[in-house]
């Protein structure tokens, strides 16, 4: 019986926008967090996408971390 071959990752590791990724390992699971790709996301929309993986190769979209708070300042 042949041993299972480990998967290979490539960059970009996620096919959609996932800027400034940060990966955290907790109890054998990996959590990837990203900044938002929209400059001013609408208030109440969810921002900061989260992905999960057990092997750093296969990723699942989990959701987003928090609701947007609106613009931080007003442009004149």
N, C-alpha and C positions, 0 to 999 in steps of 0.2 A: 504494500500500500504506500503510495507516494505521500510525502508530507505536504500540507497545504502551503502554497507559496504566499508570502506576504504581498499585499497590494502595493502599487506604486502611485505616488502622488505626483502631480504636476502643477505648476503655477500658470494661470491663477487656479486656485483650488476650488473656487466657487464660480459658476458661470455668470452670475449677475453682479451688480455693483456691491462691493464689500470693502469700502475704504478703511485704511488704517487698522487692519485686523490685530486683535490681541487674543491669545489662546491661553486658557487656564485649565490645568488638569486637577480634577477632584475625584478621588476614589476610583481611578481607572477610567473616567469619562473626561472627554475634552469639550470645553465650551469656548466657542469663538465669538467674540464681540466686535462690532465695527461701529465707526462713526456714521453719521447720516450723510447720504449723498445729496440731499436737498438742502440748499442754503437756508431757506425759511420754510420749514414744513408747517402746514396748517395747524393751528392750535387744536389740541384734542386728538390729532393723528398720533400714531405710535411711531417711535424712533429708536435707533440703535439696535439693528438686527442681531439675532442670536442663532448660532448653529451648534449642533452637538455631534459628537463622533466618539467611537470607541477605539479607532485605529489611525486617526489622522489622514485617512484616505477617503472614506465614505462619510459624507456629511448630510445631516438632516436639518431643515429649517425648523426652528422651534417657535419663533415669534419675534417680538420686539420688546425691549426692556422697559420703556416708560412712555407716557404721553408727552407730546411736544408742549412747550410752555409758551409758544409764540415768539415774536421777534424780541431780541434782547435790547434793541435800541431803535429809535425812529430816525429815518434818513430825512434830511431836509433838502 
